[in-house]
Amino acid sequence: MDLRIFTEPQQGATYDDLLAVAQATERLGFDGFFRSDHYLSMSRPGPPGPTDAWTSLAGLARETSRIRLGTLVSSVTFRWPGILAVQVAQVDQMSGGRVELGLGAGWFAAEHAAYGIPFPEKRFGILAEQLEVITGLWQTPFGELFSHSGAHYTLTDSPALPKPVQQVAVRDGVRVPGAASVPVIVGGNGPRRTPALAARFAHEFNAAFPEIDEIPAIFGRVRAACEDIGRDPDDLTYSVALVLCVGADDAEVARRAAFLRREPDELRRNGVAGTVAEAVDRLGALAEVGVQRVYLQTLDQHDLDHLELVAAEVAPQVG
C-alpha cells in the first residue's frame, strides 16, 4: 500500500514549513507529498496566511528528488485551464516527471470572497471542460495546434506547450502510449457524474474523508462507470484521504487529537488513528476493501515526530 503525506497549509504553514515536511516525507520513505489548494483557513485564522499550491510545489520540485508531488485538489475556480496546463507541465519538468494533478470543482465560497475570486453556483460542467482542455493541450502532438470551443472556454490555435515530462495519457478511458500527460486524480463521493469523469480522464480515483463503511460502494460506482465505457476498472488506482493521528500510547494519541480539536474515539472511527497497532489494523482493513493508496492528512506540520513514528512503526507492517 502506498502511503502519502497530505498537508493543509492554509491552516497555518509557511513555505519553509512545507519544505521541512516534504523533505521528511522523502527521507522517511513515504511515496509522496501532496497539499491542498486553498487560500483561507477553515478554523485557524491569522498568520502566516496561505501559500499558493503550484508556486510552493515548484519550489519543492527543485528541493526533493524522489517523492511524488501534487494537489488534492486544485479548484477549477482558481485558474484558467490553459494557464493551469502550463503551470503543471512546468512543475513536472522541474521535478523530472514526479507531478500529479488533482482537480476538483471547488467548494469553499468564503475563500473566493476573501480574495476576489468568482465562485459560480454551478461548477461541475466547468470541471469536466477543464479536464478536456488540460489533457487535450498536453496530448496534442508536437508541431500541431489545439483548439477548443465549449460552454465555458474557447482556445484557438494554441501551440499546446510546454509538455509534461511524463507520458501517461488517458483519453476517453483509453491509455495513449507516448502521449504527454501527468497523472490526473479525480475524486468525490457523488454517485454518478464524478465516477463518469474518473472513468474518462483519471489515472486515480480518490475518496476524500469517506465514511469507512461507504468505501466499497463508492469504489464500486467508479468501477461500474469504467465498465460502461469499456475501460478496465483495474486500470485506475483507488485511494482515500483520511486524517492521521497516531501515537506510541493513548496519551500521545490524546495530545495529537487535542491539537486537531477532535476527540480520540471519533478519530479512531473516521481516520488512521490510535496506537500503532490500531493504525496497522485500519490500513489492513482498507486494503481488504480495495484501497491501494492512502493520503495521510497531517495537520500539525511542525510535528515531524508524528511522521517518524508512522514511518518506523506503521509503514513496515503494511508495505
Secondary structure by P-SEA (a helix, b strand, c coil): cbbbbbbcccccccaaaaaaaaaaaaaacccbbbbbbcccccccccccccccaaaaaaaaaaacccccccccbbbcccccaaaaaaaaaaaaaaaccbbbbbbcccccaaaaaacbbbbbcccaaaaaaaaaaaaaaaaccccbbbbbbcccccccccccccccccccccccccccccccccbbbbbcccccaaaaaaaccccbbbbccccccaaaaaaaaaaaaaaaaccccccbbbbbbbbbbbcccaaaaaaaaaaacccaaaaaaccccccaaaaaaaaaaaaaaccccccccccccccaaaaaaaacccccccc
